[in-house]
Amino acid sequence: MKIDSPPFDRPLQLDDIRAAGERLAPWIHRTPVMTSKTLDERTGGSIFLKSENFQKVGAFKIRGAMNAMLQLGDAEKARGVVTHSSGNHGQALAQAGQWLGVPVTVVMPRTAPAIKRAATEGYGATVVPCEPTLEARESNVNRLIAEQGLTLIHPFDNWQVIAGQGTAAWELLDQAGPLDLVICPVGGGGLLAGTALTVKGRSPSTRVIGAEPKAADDAQRSLASGSIEPSHDPKTIADGLRTSLGEKPFSIIKENVDSIVTATEPEILEAMRFVWERFKMIIEPSCAVPVAPVYNRQLPVKGLRVGIIITGGNVDLEPLFAELAAKWL
Amino acid sequence: MKIDSPPFDRPLQLDDIRAAGERLAPWIHRTPVMTSKTLDERTGGSIFLKSENFQKVGAFKIRGAMNAMLQLGDAEKARGVVTHSSGNHGQALAQAGQWLGVPVTVVMPRTAPAIKRAATEGYGATVVPCEPTLEARESNVNRLIAEQGLTLIHPFDNWQVIAGQGTAAWELLDQAGPLDLVICPVGGGGLLAGTALTVKGRSPSTRVIGAEPKAADDAQRSLASGSIEPSHDPKTIADGLRTSLGEKPFSIIKENVDSIVTATEPEILEAMRFVWERFKMIIEPSCAVPVAPVYNRQLPVKGLRVGIIITGGNVDLEPLFAELAAKWL
């Protein structure tokens, strides 16, 4: 019987991602890879969308959350876990906790949409509202750790979370075959770090590119300077990518990622609409960020086989359906 | 060399649908069957969505249009074809014509959305606008037939179109395995007729149910009375189902369909939103009509294996993206 999860004091390795994939297989979907003749003809490349919008809880975040949760010791599981997130990681951790019977507490800004709080509570988690500042968030998490002995499962600055996120790219390589290029969004960097480690480990000649909103270009600036250069309260529709890079992901990204591209807000919306209309898939604005430079041909992909990680499909549909109801009911 | 397509003077048979499937295979997608644990838990059944929203041109209509087009004689192909449709059938016929080099003319009401006209023209068809009345539509079609020798490919009152539409249910049975119940929407009746013939032919004990908007319940009334009872200018968000039953589809439907269920406008919107949110798929309002009675548990499916034909995903996303642009750009 494990009492506590082992310290993770060596660099993350490809085998950690392989092991995460085997650990996660019984719990999550092997999501489909979608293609579009229209997109291929427009770009001259072969574009493969690894569609994690069809994943459990509607986003890849269940991979990292569940991989971390599955490696807790029994004492840690009994005491429970805590995280801070107003988005998909909170819901993913809540779902993982519900599956394993582990109490989950999510610290969430009071300003988070009611629908996100309800979704997180719907998976059985306890939501602790806090002021919408970094300080309030951290002090609440630290207080809960001190008072209740909870284990922090950080949304991206956690090796097991990074290993879990890398399993999406692992599947993509198995499903799509050899790729010349893999692009994925970068916010805190967990997905990009896991993706880069996986792709460079299995196919060293494949380029790995991160994509982020122009309005939150901290990864591009950080990769250029060699140290983390945070964005401060960036305004972008890509709500999953407002976060700045974490230390652990950055240590992997700076060694394994070829470059970072950015997309403006109009480009993000245009690419999102294209995917909705042509792929008939609901994707979050954050997923449109890596699609944009391919769709608008700023990133040349002619003759290339290109994988893009589509991260999630959790969008607030209320405005659209309110309008339809007003028109038809 | 065929000069003209043969007259179709015998009842449509299961083998016609099998042949249509083989004829269509090189041209169309074998669309996926999607499932949702949430929907299964909510209903107590196993629900399989045959997702023709992922089909070429975004709808099952390419099956019937292409099946009819592939059986034209060379002289008919050279003269070209005509249809009347402001929706998916017009786009589907235009695509089929583009593939085969057959000129396509689509008579469309002047009131049709510009986006639909543009989409049809985008596949190379000629759009002939007419007044938005049945008389204007028919007189324009008849004039084009008389003047240019065009062949009419009716959206649903055509045996080869019906045979083509039946191939979706054929694939569904292959993909999902034995089913207790198959539900599909009914407007003009081409899809329901093809589906019923396929399902009853291959699995006589499987029930086949048509679903239509309560506001356009002509199929329910027609099945009850035994003769076609049209709806007059029905108001429903399910724009694909405003049409009343055609003679040829009805001749099959009255022999092979077990019953017709209806959905109110709020029920249609509720089911459509559920599919968007949980399946992350964009479906048209018409597709939500057969989902509604299952989702809201008016049609008991506990313990049953249920197939639903999801007909298409062509939705005008402009209102949603206009709002997003206003908020973020």
Interface residues (C-beta under 8 A of the other chain):
Chain A: P32 N53 F54 G58 T236 I237 E265 P266 L269 M272 R273 W276 E277 F279 K280 M281 I282 I283 G313 L317 P319 L320 F321 E323 L324 A325 K327 W328 L329
Chain B: P32 N53 F54 G58 T236 I237 E265 P266 L269 R273 W276 E277 F279 K280 M281 I282 I283 G313 L317 P319 L320 F321 E323 L324 A325 K327 W328 L329
